[in-house]
Amino acid sequence: MNEIILYSTDCPNCKMLKLLLEKHGVAFVENKSVDEMIALGFDKVPVLKVDNKYMNYNEAKKWIENIGR
């Protein structure tokens, strides 16, 4: 089973990825810790972590949309 974490600050793109994950029935944990995001070196959110891969908004959106295929 994949470990999926959505790093989010509730920005519009964060909300869009959250809705897409929910629409596709993907189980995920939402992490809103800005301190943790800074420690990980993120300069933009949302970031989606699947197992050990970190994806920016566009990469994550494509990944989610391809789940059902």
N, C-alpha and C positions, 0 to 999 in steps of 0.2 A: 504494500500500500504506500502510495506517495505521501510524503509530508508536504503540505501546501500551506504557505503562510503569505497573507496579503499584508504588506507594510503600507499603512494608510494614514492620512491626516484628514480624511473626509473631504478632500478636494473633489471637484467635479469628475476628474478622471478616476480617482479612487472609488467614488460611488459607482461609476460606470463598470469598472472591473468587478466590483462586489456584486452588482446586479447580474452581470454575465455569468459569474461563477454560480450564483444561486439559480439562475435560469437553466444552466446546464447540469444542475444537481451535483456540483463539485463540493466535496467537504473540504473546508479550509478553516484556518484560524486567522483572525484579524489582529494584527499587532499595531498599536498606535503609539508606541514608545518612541518619541522623538530622540531621546538620549541614545537608545539602542540603534536607531537608524543612522545617527551621526557616527556612532562607534563603528558601524559597519561600512562607513564611507559613502553612504547614499547622498547624492546632491539633488535628487529629484524623487518624487513619489508619484504614482504608486510603483512599488516593486513587488513582483510576485516571485516567491521562492518555491520551486518544485524540487524536492529532494535537495541536491546541493547546487542547483542552477538558479541564478538570479536573472529575472527578466524585467526589462523596462515596460512601459505601458504598451507600446506597439507589439513587442514580442509576446507579451502576456495575452493580449487580445487575440492574436493569431493562434496561440496555443489553445486558448479556451474554445475558440470557434472551431478548431480541428478535432476536439475531443470526440464529438459524435460521429466522426467519419471513419 
